[in-house]
Amino acid sequence: MLLPLLLTLLLACPAPTSPSEDSGRPDTGEPACRVPDESDTPLAELGVEVDAVLTTVARVSWTRSAGSEAWVWFGREGDALRETKGKPADGGGERAVLLGLKADTEHVYRVVAEVDGELLCTEEARFRTGTLPAGLPAVAVESPAGPGAVSGYTLLPIRDVLGAAGSWATVVDMEGDYVWFLSVDALRMRLSLDGEALVFNDRSYGIDSPSRITRAPLDGSPITVVTVPGGHSDFVEVEPGTYATFDWEVRSFEDGARQIAGERLVEVGPDGSVREIWNVFDDLVPDLSREYGRDIQGSPELEVWPHLNHLHYDPVEDAYIVTARATESVHRVERATGRLSWTLGGVDGDFAGEGDELRFNPHSAMPTERGVLLFDTGSFQDPACSASVELDLDLEAWTAARSWQYSTEDCLRTDFLGNSDLLWSGNRTLVLAMSAQMDEVSAEGELLWRLRLATGWWLLYAGRVPELGG
């Protein structure tokens, strides 16, 4: 006796294909499944709902008997279909969220269930995604991904330089097509630890002004917000719902004549509680022979030191890597103890290097197998090209040496933001924020993929993930 799979119509009536004894897609690599005939318990008609706001997100819902497993195959006609599993839905039954869809495009889908060891499926049906909202800039992939490039999705926070079209949190596929978008002010975007949401922060630089870390579910469910007084620059999720970021601490020097805004590395819990991990004043001393920049909005009297700007969390080592622009240095902080374990670069760095190898202006850093990969704005290089740079670190001899470097062929430079990431394949990315360009290169320095935004737009902190959804 076959266990019944009952599917309920949500919104659109699909246009089914003709049933057949074997309705698999062998031409695109999917295993065969069977559409039940009259002698079986029939499968009910299926429908799909495209989100009214996120027009590239679709939801499929169904009910089924306990003991069977069900999932959805979906994709563009002629493409290899992707697979996503069903999950419990509010109010009973199950649903699947279809992600990574191109806008204004017809897609095919079918629900598949394993019943008594056999794959049963609905007839192949179709739906069309909605159009993109006005205001999104054109995205060009100038070097299409070829052999060696990492597939996946690029988390792309973008900003209109003139402010006319605002800011967006977006996701694009490897062809440069938007597959997710939200009209918000986003400095950094990350995929949540559970894979179910995109998380982003806004651009608050005031001492006491609230910065928001926003969790936006990929399926269009309501967003949630954690507020961090004085939070700024970067953030990272370290435990589900717990985020690390930076806030401010002001101290007086020279008998109160100078007010210097240093920073704390803090963790913010789901309830908004703040826990200090590291305070720069505990380990670093400002150089009072120089004057630091005064770029905190609404507080021109405050000098900004050491200007922490990028944050990476290494869950294996349970440690943070932070970069400091004003001191031209990278710092490793142990999460459990708040101990500063080493400093790379700067005046008082722990590592020795030859020549100017340790002279850089870092705007991102993350650990590698041999040391650290950083984004150097290029301020001290000749020629002054921004670069992705890998340094080998010897923690016994306390030496550092540049082992790898990549700059664009036309020596592009960005002084605002910019980052470089090590991907899971060993490839690296170089994000040139002010040039609105992102490159993926191999460990040998070969350009594998290049994305560029339309003129008048900036990239912010951009990154790559292999999949969308948990």
C-alpha positions as a printed Julia matrix, in Angstrom:
470×3 Matrix{Float64}:
  0.0    0.0     0.0
  1.55   3.29   -1.08
  1.61   6.08    1.46
 -0.37   9.0     0.06
  1.26  12.3    -0.8
 -1.38  15.03   -0.72
 -0.4   18.35   -2.26
 -2.45  21.48   -1.75
 -2.86  24.28   -4.27
 -1.47  27.59   -2.95
 -1.82  30.22   -5.6
 -1.1   29.54   -9.24
 -2.49  26.64  -11.22
  0.47  25.01  -13.0
  0.52  23.82  -16.57
  1.38  20.12  -16.21
  3.25  18.11  -18.75
  1.83  14.86  -20.05
  2.19  12.04  -17.52
  4.48   9.19  -18.38
  5.52   5.91  -16.88
  9.03   7.27  -16.29
  9.08  11.02  -15.63
 12.68  11.49  -14.59
 15.01  13.95  -16.28
 17.86  11.67  -17.42
 19.04  14.33  -19.88
 19.85  16.63  -16.98
 21.05  14.1   -14.47
 18.0   13.66  -12.23
 17.01  10.12  -11.26
 13.78   8.7   -12.63
 10.57   9.08  -10.71
  7.09   7.78  -11.47
  3.85   9.7   -11.74
  1.23   7.41  -10.12
 -1.5    5.99  -12.33
 -5.1    5.14  -11.43
 -4.08   1.97   -9.61
 -2.01   3.98   -7.13
 -2.98   6.53   -4.56
 -2.93   9.62   -6.81
 -0.91  12.74   -6.17
 -3.02  15.87   -5.86
 -2.48  18.99   -7.93
  0.46  21.24   -6.97
  0.78  25.03   -6.9
  3.48  27.6    -6.23
  3.57  31.08   -4.69
  6.07  33.72   -5.81
  6.83  36.28   -3.1
  5.24  39.67   -3.76
  8.37  41.6    -2.67
 11.21  39.16   -3.23
 10.09  38.34   -6.74
 12.91  35.83   -7.26
 11.81  33.69   -4.3
  9.09  31.03   -4.61
  7.44  28.81   -2.01
  5.85  25.4    -2.5
  3.63  23.86    0.19
  2.1   20.43    0.55
  0.77  17.9     3.06
  1.85  14.27    3.18
  1.53  11.17    5.35
  4.09  10.47    8.03
  6.83   8.08    7.02
  7.43   9.4     3.53
 10.13  11.91    2.55
  9.49  14.7     0.09
 11.5   17.37   -1.69
 11.32  19.62   -4.75
 13.26  19.49   -8.0
 13.35  22.88   -9.73
 15.21  24.97  -12.27
 15.04  26.51  -15.71
 13.8   24.4   -18.61
 16.72  22.45  -20.03
 19.03  23.04  -17.04
 20.03  20.39  -14.56
 17.42  20.64  -11.82
 18.4   21.53   -8.28
 16.95  19.92   -5.19
 15.65  21.35   -1.94
 14.12  19.4     0.93
 10.77  20.11    2.49
 10.53  21.44    6.04
  7.62  21.74    8.48
  5.32  24.64    7.64
  3.38  26.86   10.03
 -0.12  25.49   10.42
  0.89  21.95    9.46
  2.15  20.28    6.35
  5.47  21.08    4.73
  6.93  23.65    2.41
 10.09  24.28    0.43
 11.62  27.62   -0.51
 13.04  27.86   -4.02
 16.09  30.15   -4.05
 18.61  31.29   -6.62
 15.92  31.95   -9.26
 16.43  34.42  -12.07
 13.9   37.25  -12.42
 11.17  37.26  -15.07
 12.03  33.69  -16.1
  9.98  30.53  -16.5
 11.01  27.68  -14.22
  9.93  24.07  -13.93
  9.38  22.16  -10.71
  7.94  18.97   -9.29
  7.5   17.53   -5.8
  9.11  14.13   -5.28
  8.42  11.66   -2.48
 10.08   8.43   -1.5
  7.27   5.99   -0.69
  8.03   2.37    0.16
 11.46   2.75   -1.43
 10.05   4.13   -4.71
 10.28   7.69   -6.04
  6.87   9.16   -6.83
  6.5   12.63   -8.27
  4.02  15.14   -9.49
  3.94  15.97  -13.15
  6.39  18.66  -14.16
  4.8   22.1   -13.8
  5.85  25.66  -14.53
  5.83  29.08  -12.92
  7.34  32.46  -13.77
  9.25  34.7   -11.41
  8.5   38.41  -11.13
 10.45  41.36  -12.44
 13.23  43.19  -10.62
 12.42  46.45   -8.82
 13.45  49.77  -10.32
 16.73  51.21   -9.08
 19.01  48.18   -9.2
 22.14  48.88  -11.26
 23.34  46.75  -14.13
 25.82  44.02  -13.24
 28.33  42.84  -15.82
 30.37  39.66  -15.56
 33.27  40.65  -17.78
 35.21  37.41  -17.29
 32.63  34.59  -17.21
 33.41  31.78  -14.8
 35.4   29.04  -16.47
 37.26  25.97  -15.26
 38.71  26.56  -11.82
 36.22  29.22  -10.72
 34.13  28.47   -7.66
 30.38  28.28   -8.27
 27.97  29.79   -5.79
 26.4   33.13   -4.99
 27.93  36.53   -4.3
 26.61  38.57   -1.37
 26.73  42.06   -2.78
 25.89  45.12   -0.65
 25.91  48.12   -3.0
 25.51  51.88   -2.74
 24.63  54.63   -5.19
 27.48  57.13   -4.89
 25.16  60.11   -5.44
 22.38  58.75   -3.24
 19.64  58.95   -5.87
 18.94  55.2    -5.95
 19.93  54.47   -2.36
 21.55  51.31   -1.06
 20.74  47.64   -1.53
 21.54  44.26   -0.03
 21.67  41.9    -3.01
 22.73  38.41   -4.05
 23.85  37.62   -7.61
 24.61  34.3    -9.28
 27.75  33.5   -11.25
 26.24  35.07  -14.37
 25.71  38.36  -12.54
 21.92  38.04  -12.34
 20.15  39.24   -9.2
 18.52  36.37   -7.3
 17.76  38.2    -4.01
 17.47  41.88   -3.09
 16.31  44.25   -0.39
 16.34  48.04   -0.47
 18.28  48.7     2.75
 21.46  50.34    3.95
 23.9   47.41    4.25
 27.62  47.69    4.89
 28.37  43.98    5.26
 26.21  40.96    4.34
 26.72  37.46    5.7
 24.77  34.21    5.44
 23.41  33.25    8.86
 24.92  30.22   10.58
 21.74  28.2     9.98
 21.72  29.18    6.31
 18.14  30.43    6.53
 18.72  34.2     6.42
 20.95  37.01    5.26
 22.33  39.19    8.03
 23.59  42.72    7.47
 24.55  45.82    9.4
 24.08  49.49    8.53
 26.56  52.38    8.4
 26.39  54.01   11.82
 29.52  55.84   12.91
 28.21  58.1    15.67
 29.5   57.49   19.18
 26.04  56.8    20.6
 23.91  56.42   17.5
 22.3   53.01   17.15
 23.68  50.56   14.64
 21.38  47.76   13.58
 22.27  44.15   12.8
 19.34  42.85   10.78
 18.4   39.25   10.09
 16.34  38.95    6.9
 15.05  35.41    6.21
 15.68  34.3     2.66
 12.05  33.25    2.25
 10.68  36.74    2.9
  9.54  36.13    6.5
  9.62  39.14    8.86
 13.03  40.53    9.71
 14.45  40.84   13.23
 16.85  43.51   14.46
 19.48  43.73   17.21
 20.55  47.28   18.09
 24.13  48.08   19.1
 24.76  51.58   20.53
 27.8   52.94   18.71
 28.27  49.76   16.7
 30.2   50.28   13.47
 32.24  48.83   10.63
 32.12  45.03   10.48
 30.31  42.21   12.3
 30.2   38.41   12.3
 27.78  35.83   13.73
 29.71  33.61   16.17
 26.81  31.6    17.64
 23.19  31.47   16.45
 21.83  34.96   17.15
 25.05  36.2    18.8
 27.11  38.74   16.88
 30.57  40.22   17.35
 31.17  43.82   16.31
 32.96  47.0    17.38
 31.78  49.88   19.54
 33.48  53.0    20.94
 35.25  54.02   24.12
 36.51  57.6    24.55
 39.49  58.45   26.76
 41.21  61.74   27.55
 44.9   62.43   27.06
 47.26  65.37   27.67
 45.28  66.57   30.68
 42.01  66.44   28.8
 43.22  68.44   25.81
 42.76  65.48   23.48
 39.8   63.13   23.26
 40.62  59.84   21.52
 37.94  57.39   20.48
 39.3   53.89   20.78
 37.32  50.74   20.2
 36.1   47.61   21.9
 35.46  44.23   20.34
 32.12  43.17   21.79
 29.59  40.37   21.45
 25.88  41.17   21.32
 23.38  38.51   22.41
 19.91  37.91   20.94
 18.45  40.0    23.77
 20.73  42.95   22.98
 23.08  42.37   25.92
 26.67  43.47   25.23
 29.78  41.64   26.46
 33.26  43.1    26.06
 35.82  40.73   24.51
 38.75  43.1    23.98
 39.45  46.76   24.66
 42.22  48.31   22.54
 43.27  50.54   25.44
 44.23  47.43   27.42
 47.01  46.45   24.99
 47.74  49.33   22.63
 48.9   52.89   23.29
 48.08  55.78   20.94
 51.04  57.68   19.5
 50.45  61.17   20.88
 53.12  62.64   18.6
 50.68  62.37   15.7
 47.1   63.49   15.16
 44.57  60.89   14.08
 41.63  61.37   11.74
 38.39  62.95   12.92
 35.73  61.17   10.9
 33.09  60.21   13.49
 29.83  61.74   12.4
 28.66  64.46   14.78
 31.85  64.38   16.87
 34.57  66.38   15.08
 36.46  66.82   18.36
 37.24  63.1    18.6
 40.34  61.53   17.08
 39.77  57.97   15.82
 42.35  55.39   16.93
 43.21  52.65   16.05
 40.26  52.64   13.61
 39.28  48.95   13.65
 37.54  48.21   10.37
 37.35  44.48    9.54
 36.42  41.48   11.67
 36.93  37.76   11.03
 36.07  34.92   13.4
 37.92  31.6    13.19
 35.69  28.96   14.85
 38.43  26.31   14.77
 40.86  28.44   16.76
 38.07  30.32   18.58
 39.86  33.56   17.79
 39.19  36.89   16.12
 41.32  38.59   13.48
 40.85  42.37   13.32
 42.45  45.04   11.18
 43.32  48.57   12.29
 43.68  51.27    9.65
 45.2   54.07   11.73
 47.97  51.82   13.1
 48.45  49.82    9.87
 48.24  46.56   11.77
 46.43  43.22   12.14
 45.59  41.73   15.54
 44.64  38.25   16.74
 42.43  38.11   19.85
 41.43  34.95   21.69
 37.68  34.87   22.17
 37.6   32.95   25.45
 40.1   35.14   27.31
 40.23  38.4    25.35
 44.02  38.01   25.2
 45.87  39.72   22.36
 48.01  36.84   21.07
 49.88  38.72   18.35
 50.11  41.9    16.29
 51.21  41.92   12.65
 52.61  45.14   11.17
 52.46  48.57   12.73
 55.11  50.15   14.92
 55.04  47.52   17.67
 54.3   44.38   15.68
 55.47  40.98   16.91
 56.82  39.83   13.54
 60.02  40.78   11.75
 60.19  41.02    7.97
 62.53  42.17    5.25
 62.34  45.61    3.72
 58.81  46.98    3.45
 57.07  43.58    3.42
 55.23  44.45    6.64
 54.26  47.95    5.53
 50.63  47.84    4.45
 47.29  49.56    4.99
 44.96  46.65    5.76
 41.22  46.67    5.28
 40.57  42.96    5.74
 42.43  39.94    7.07
 41.67  36.26    7.54
 43.81  33.27    8.48
 45.25  30.86    5.92
 47.03  27.56    6.38
 50.4   29.31    6.35
 49.55  32.69    7.79
 47.13  35.43    6.83
 45.47  36.82    3.7
 44.82  40.55    3.77
 43.51  43.35    1.59
 46.08  46.13    1.25
 44.73  49.46    0.01
 48.15  50.07   -1.56
 48.86  53.36    0.19
 52.52  52.49    0.74
 53.19  50.5    -2.41
 54.87  51.67   -5.6
 52.87  51.65   -7.79
 49.97  52.28   -5.42
 47.71  49.39   -6.46
 45.28  47.78   -4.05
 46.18  44.13   -3.62
 45.25  40.8    -2.13
 48.34  39.75   -0.17
 49.25  36.52    1.62
 51.9   36.55    4.33
 53.5   33.44    5.74
 53.8   33.65    9.53
 56.36  31.73   11.6
 55.07  31.72   15.18
 58.33  30.27   16.53
 60.83  32.56   14.83
 58.26  35.4    14.76
 58.96  36.29   11.16
 56.61  37.19    8.3
 57.16  37.16    4.56
 54.97  37.95    1.57
 54.38  34.74   -0.38
 51.59  35.76   -2.79
 50.08  38.96   -4.18
 47.47  39.91   -6.77
 46.58  43.32   -8.18
 44.51  44.11  -11.26
 46.28  44.53  -14.56
 45.33  48.23  -14.63
 46.46  48.87  -11.04
 43.07  49.76   -9.57
 43.09  51.22   -6.08
 40.4   51.73   -3.46
 40.89  53.61   -0.19
 37.33  53.09    1.05
 36.44  49.58    2.21
 37.68  46.72    0.04
 38.32  43.14    1.15
 39.97  39.9     0.12
 38.67  36.44    1.04
 40.07  32.94    0.85
 37.44  30.69   -0.73
 36.87  27.04    0.12
 38.65  25.93   -3.08
 41.82  27.89   -2.34
 40.9   30.67   -4.78
 40.95  34.26   -3.55
 38.73  37.26   -4.13
 39.71  40.91   -4.46
 36.91  43.44   -3.86
 37.67  46.95   -5.08
 34.85  48.9    -3.5
 35.31  52.32   -5.09
 35.9   50.78   -8.52
 32.79  48.59   -8.09
 34.75  45.53   -9.16
 35.23  42.04   -7.73
 37.77  39.51   -9.03
 38.17  35.82   -8.3
 41.67  34.52   -8.92
 43.45  31.21   -8.54
 46.33  30.51   -6.14
 48.57  31.07   -9.17
 47.15  34.57   -9.69
 45.08  33.72  -12.79
 41.9   35.77  -13.22
 38.96  33.34  -13.22
 35.92  35.61  -12.84
 35.29  39.35  -12.76
 32.16  41.28  -11.83
 31.64  45.0   -12.31
 28.77  47.33  -11.38
 27.43  50.16  -13.5
 29.16  53.55  -13.23
 28.06  55.56  -10.2
 27.87  52.62   -7.79
 30.17  51.23   -5.1
 30.55  47.76   -3.71
 30.86  47.44    0.03
 32.05  44.26    1.85
 31.3   41.53   -0.73
 31.64  37.77   -0.22
 30.87  34.4    -1.81
 28.84  31.47   -0.43
 28.42  28.04   -2.06
 24.65  27.76   -1.51
 21.6   29.67   -0.33
 19.35  28.08    2.28
 19.98  25.66    5.14
